Amino acid sequence: MRRNSPRVNPGLISDSPLWPRFNEYVIENQHGESVILPAGNAKIEYYSPFKEKELLCDFIVMTNDLRKMPNDYKPLLRFANSYGLFGLIHELEHDNNRQFFEIYKHHCFPRCFPNEPPDMANIDEWHYNYGEPIAITIEKTLEIRLCYDLWGKFKKAKATPEDISPFGLPWKQYLKEINVYPIGVELHYDGKYWQTRYTNSSLFVALKLMIIQNCVTKDQPVETCDICGNPYFAYNEKQEYCSQACRNSINVKKHRQKEKLENVRKAIILREEGKNNEEIADIIGVKRPQTIERWLNEFRIKKEGE
Ligand SMILES: [Zn+2]
């Protein structure tokens, strides 16, 4: 997805290691489960996730779609066709549960099963045979999306880190959910300079790093629009909506609310003066007298609730 983004880099401090992606992925049923894999004749290339300005935005769009249609795998396929697979197996490896990893590697290499996966020494072949079971991938993907949302909730609450969150713990405690472990750092020579380089064992880790960086950056962070849910680069801290269209729609909404409030006030006064619904509707310029009845009822309920 293309957006007019002047942001030079996604905010990561260093250059970054490469991640594999094939030019085409497919979803296959392998040994009774849906798996996303490189297509039969797909070509591999290696790219730098941190140089992809739209990656976090596209991730948000993809997870928005998954939330709306959990049984539609097309958004996942579209994302893979742009950025490759997530590196789920590396996450399993870090689960400190070697046994779990041993079991799961067969699900991640269904084309090899029941034989062992290819040797890591032949990395292209290893990637070609590597696939990700859809169910667990979606679960993990939505978990990471929650990390992004958590920061949004904190910002929206306009709370301090010490304030108690609606989830019971102080925000600063709760926000630790966003943290990412483990992370590697490399000493890297770029042909001219020595650099510090963060390594990401999976695209999941890269995404979590981007989310953390997005929390701290003042340089056009990726926000989501309250109206349509789409991500956008916030040019300044006051920008709350993705586009002029969404800003207009909230202004229209606010204007209508204000207008209604004024009319309700007028209706209350007219009722106190002894006018009936038909007369009030006529004076205010409302078509249906029933609307006046509804407004006055709403007002009564609101007042009783106070
Ligand atoms: Zn919007």
Residues whose N, C-alpha, C, O or C-beta is under 5 A from the ligand:
A	BS01	ZN	C225 I227 C228 G229 C242 S243 C246
